[in-house]
């Protein structure tokens, strides 16, 4: 099997696993009576342009690109970035670690998770599991997944998409922290001082 064929199998397999994890916890939350649908306040908090990119543009474009990788037209080879199979496997391990972390954060958040920037009336501040040391482990997981998939794909278009996705998440995080401060006040400010944003604090 060629490296190109193997990379496509890994890319599609890990992407499907990522989507299945998301789907499982979305269905689980819906069955528990959690809120899934966005509201206008959630869109305003995130910013309409960033929301439009993440939910309307990025998903379809990524899906089209994955389908294109599977079809593997000859002209797609001109977009390839040549590198060793080690980098491809490193990307696979990185994406798999991200998916595992994503599942862990979902388990810890439970009903408190929302795909949109919105909180429940009785929302609790979660500080267990990865949240005991890191404020945004779910974003850490997504960064690992996106970058890992990009390394597997070894494609310029994939890296551009990933860069845009990472920038979109980075723009979202300050708005999310403002929402949490508005909800929890000094409790969340204290939590900020004790935790790292994406990785545990050293020392």
ROPA-564423 format. One line per field, with one value per residue (C-alpha): residue in one letter; x, y, z. Coordinates in nm, 4 decimals, decimal comma. Example, Ala and Ser with C-alpha at 12.3 -4.5 7.8 and 13.67 -1.06 7.14 Angstrom:
res = A / S
c1 = 1,2300 / 1,3670
c2 = -0,4500 / -0,1060
c3 = 0,7800 / 0,7140
END
This chain:
res = X / X / X / X / X / X / X / X / X / X / X / X / X / X / X / X / X / X / X / X / X / X / X / X / X / X / X / X / X / X / X / X / X / X / X / X / X / X / X / X / X / X / X / X / X / X / X / X / X / X / X / X / X / X / X / X / X / X / X / X / X / X / X / X / X / X / X / X / X / X / X / X / X / X / X / X / X / X / X / X / X / X / X / X / X / X / X / X / X / X / X / X / X / X / X / X / X / X / X / X / X / X / X / X / X / X / X / X / X / X / X / X / X / X / X / X / X / X / X / X / X / X / X / X / X / X / X / X / X / X / X / X / X / X / X / X / X / X / X / X / X / X / X / X / X / X / X / X / X / X / X / X / X / X / X / X / X / X / X / X / X / X / X / X / X / X / X / X / X / X / X / X / X / X / X / X / X / X / X / X / X / X / X / X / X / X / X / X / X / X / X / X / X / X / X / X / X / X / X / X / X / X / X
c1 = 0,0000 / 0,1343 / 0,1779 / -0,0868 / -0,3470 / -0,2620 / -0,2899 / -0,6374 / -0,7517 / -0,6187 / -0,7692 / -1,1186 / -1,1081 / -1,0003 / -1,2385 / -1,5286 / -1,4229 / -1,4142 / -1,7614 / -1,8986 / -1,7727 / -1,9410 / -2,2624 / -2,2711 / -2,2457 / -2,4878 / -2,7505 / -2,6724 / -2,7304 / -3,0530 / -3,1843 / -3,0974 / -3,3044 / -3,0109 / -3,0331 / -2,8751 / -3,0217 / -2,8467 / -3,0173 / -2,9596 / -2,7648 / -2,5223 / -2,4605 / -2,4098 / -2,1620 / -1,9519 / -1,9835 / -2,1863 / -1,8841 / -1,7030 / -2,0246 / -2,0964 / -1,7467 / -1,7500 / -2,1027 / -2,1843 / -1,8591 / -1,5964 / -1,8052 / -1,9141 / -1,5695 / -1,3994 / -1,6502 / -1,5900 / -1,2149 / -1,2367 / -1,4528 / -1,1981 / -0,9158 / -1,1085 / -1,1674 / -0,7979 / -0,8033 / -0,4640 / -0,4426 / -0,4678 / -0,1095 / 0,0124 / -0,1104 / 0,0791 / 0,3559 / 0,6245 / 0,7358 / 0,8255 / 0,5782 / 0,6918 / 0,5118 / 0,1969 / 0,1989 / 0,2806 / -0,0289 / -0,2366 / -0,1233 / -0,1852 / -0,5387 / -0,6174 / -0,4934 / -0,7112 / -1,0179 / -0,9511 / -0,9176 / -1,2347 / -1,4287 / -1,2867 / -1,3874 / -1,7380 / -1,7711 / -1,6615 / -1,8865 / -2,1992 / -2,5078 / -2,2967 / -2,1552 / -2,2925 / -2,1665 / -2,2789 / -2,1788 / -2,4732 / -2,5186 / -2,8008 / -2,9801 / -2,8405 / -2,5031 / -2,2181 / -1,8498 / -1,6778 / -1,3383 / -1,2943 / -1,0889 / -0,8840 / -1,0687 / -0,8848 / -0,5688 / -0,6838 / -0,9694 / -1,0193 / -0,9171 / -1,1844 / -1,0144 / -0,6806 / -0,8392 / -0,9721 / -0,6309 / -0,4714 / -0,7371 / -0,7191 / -0,3401 / -0,3150 / -0,5556 / -0,3597 / -0,0343 / -0,1988 / -0,3376 / 0,0015 / -0,1891 / -0,1617 / -0,5395 / -0,5777 / -0,3265 / -0,5063 / -0,8380 / -0,6788 / -0,5178 / -0,8558 / -1,0241 / -0,7597 / -0,7882 / -1,1678 / -1,1371 / -0,8801 / -1,1190 / -1,3990 / -1,2165 / -1,2026 / -1,5761 / -1,6367 / -1,4285 / -1,6200 / -1,9428 / -1,8086 / -1,6931 / -2,0348 / -2,1966 / -1,9568 / -1,7761 / -1,4924 / -1,5175 / -1,4118 / -1,1429 / -0,9896 / -1,0172 / -0,8288 / -0,5405 / -0,5074 / -0,5297 / -0,3637 / -0,5587 / -0,4703 / -0,2100 / -0,1454 / 0,0556 / 0,4186 / 0,5283
c2 = 0,0000 / 0,3435 / 0,6199 / 0,8245 / 0,5466 / 0,4842 / 0,8545 / 0,8676 / 0,5645 / 0,7169 / 1,0561 / 0,9233 / 0,6728 / 0,9263 / 1,1898 / 0,9433 / 0,8496 / 1,2184 / 1,2748 / 0,9633 / 1,0880 / 1,4235 / 1,2577 / 1,0211 / 1,3018 / 1,5240 / 1,2470 / 1,1749 / 1,5373 / 1,5527 / 1,2403 / 1,3972 / 1,7009 / 1,9304 / 2,2238 / 2,1696 / 2,4449 / 2,7801 / 3,1059 / 3,4580 / 3,5509 / 3,2629 / 3,3835 / 3,7413 / 3,6295 / 3,4428 / 3,7025 / 3,6390 / 3,6196 / 3,3608 / 3,1650 / 3,1645 / 3,0372 / 2,7594 / 2,6294 / 2,7105 / 2,7410 / 2,5246 / 2,2068 / 2,1867 / 2,2869 / 2,0251 / 1,7600 / 1,8453 / 1,8251 / 1,4843 / 1,3510 / 1,4913 / 1,3121 / 0,9856 / 1,0331 / 1,1230 / 1,3058 / 1,3278 / 1,7075 / 1,6835 / 1,5560 / 1,9049 / 2,0227 / 1,7562 / 1,8442 / 1,5748 / 1,4406 / 1,1148 / 0,8527 / 0,9317 / 1,2684 / 1,0983 / 0,8500 / 1,1296 / 1,3100 / 0,9944 / 0,9546 / 1,3253 / 1,3089 / 0,9902 / 1,1499 / 1,4516 / 1,2303 / 1,0524 / 1,3867 / 1,5093 / 1,2079 / 1,2630 / 1,6296 / 1,5408 / 1,2849 / 1,5429 / 1,8194 / 1,6059 / 1,8284 / 2,1442 / 2,0969 / 2,3045 / 2,3486 / 2,7131 / 2,9914 / 2,9533 / 2,8418 / 2,6723 / 2,8601 / 2,6106 / 2,5776 / 2,4458 / 2,5327 / 2,2005 / 2,1542 / 1,7780 / 1,5641 / 1,7739 / 2,0843 / 2,0627 / 2,1858 / 2,3315 / 2,5724 / 2,4720 / 2,1073 / 2,0612 / 2,3245 / 2,1545 / 1,8322 / 2,0056 / 2,1602 / 1,8143 / 1,6649 / 1,9377 / 1,9498 / 1,5711 / 1,5391 / 1,8055 / 1,6143 / 1,2967 / 1,4669 / 1,6256 / 1,8804 / 2,2596 / 2,3021 / 2,1028 / 2,3206 / 2,6369 / 2,4964 / 2,3956 / 2,7355 / 2,9018 / 2,6611 / 2,7218 / 3,1006 / 3,0710 / 2,8817 / 3,1282 / 3,4158 / 3,2321 / 3,1638 / 3,5223 / 3,5555 / 3,2285 / 3,3406 / 3,6703 / 3,4679 / 3,2532 / 3,5582 / 3,7158 / 3,3979 / 3,2987 / 3,6255 / 3,6011 / 3,2222 / 3,2019 / 3,4698 / 3,2589 / 2,9522 / 3,1392 / 3,2103 / 2,8435 / 2,6840 / 2,6990 / 2,7901 / 2,4888 / 2,3020 / 2,2689 / 2,5490 / 2,4660 / 2,5249
c3 = 0,0000 / -0,0916 / 0,1648 / -0,0155 / 0,0088 / 0,3744 / 0,4573 / 0,3011 / 0,5041 / 0,8262 / 0,7430 / 0,6773 / 0,9643 / 1,2278 / 1,0974 / 1,1211 / 1,4759 / 1,5702 / 1,4249 / 1,5988 / 1,9371 / 1,8770 / 1,7608 / 2,0596 / 2,3157 / 2,1227 / 2,1268 / 2,4933 / 2,5875 / 2,3893 / 2,5681 / 2,9045 / 2,8138 / 2,7458 / 2,5107 / 2,1687 / 1,9525 / 1,9453 / 2,0367 / 1,9104 / 2,2247 / 2,1613 / 1,8059 / 1,9254 / 2,1925 / 1,9395 / 1,6661 / 1,3509 / 1,1189 / 1,3321 / 1,3863 / 1,0116 / 0,9347 / 1,1954 / 1,1412 / 0,7785 / 0,5822 / 0,7533 / 0,7804 / 0,4144 / 0,2861 / 0,5040 / 0,3943 / 0,0283 / 0,0800 / 0,2503 / -0,0338 / -0,2792 / -0,0953 / -0,1219 / -0,4948 / -0,5293 / -0,8653 / -1,0343 / -1,0060 / -0,6249 / -0,6181 / -0,7080 / -0,3665 / -0,1721 / 0,0735 / 0,0522 / 0,3906 / 0,5610 / 0,6827 / 1,0401 / 1,0232 / 0,8947 / 1,1847 / 1,4307 / 1,3027 / 1,3475 / 1,7101 / 1,7714 / 1,6298 / 1,8243 / 2,1479 / 2,0726 / 2,0205 / 2,3521 / 2,5315 / 2,3627 / 2,4937 / 2,8444 / 2,8501 / 2,7303 / 3,0104 / 3,2683 / 3,1349 / 3,1043 / 3,0719 / 3,0977 / 2,7481 / 2,4647 / 2,1117 / 2,1348 / 2,3733 / 2,6067 / 2,9669 / 3,1523 / 3,4323 / 3,6842 / 3,5115 / 3,7271 / 3,6957 / 3,6219 / 3,7885 / 3,7696 / 3,5323 / 3,2887 / 3,4088 / 3,7394 / 3,5642 / 3,2305 / 3,1510 / 2,7889 / 2,7432 / 2,4756 / 2,2614 / 2,3279 / 2,2015 / 1,8895 / 1,8168 / 1,8413 / 1,6124 / 1,3495 / 1,3380 / 1,3417 / 1,0479 / 0,8632 / 0,9101 / 0,7849 / 0,4749 / 0,3770 / 0,1703 / 0,1402 / 0,1299 / 0,4516 / 0,6314 / 0,5184 / 0,6439 / 0,9738 / 1,0204 / 0,9668 / 1,2113 / 1,4788 / 1,4370 / 1,4650 / 1,7955 / 1,9298 / 1,8536 / 2,0329 / 2,3600 / 2,5018 / 2,4393 / 2,6217 / 2,9186 / 2,9326 / 2,9428 / 3,2269 / 3,4257 / 3,3781 / 3,5141 / 3,7940 / 3,8733 / 4,1246 / 4,1366 / 3,7723 / 3,8102 / 4,0881 / 3,8648 / 3,5896 / 3,8282 / 3,9242 / 3,5790 / 3,2384 / 2,9277 / 2,7102 / 2,9151 / 3,2913 / 3,4478 / 3,5184 / 3,8758
END
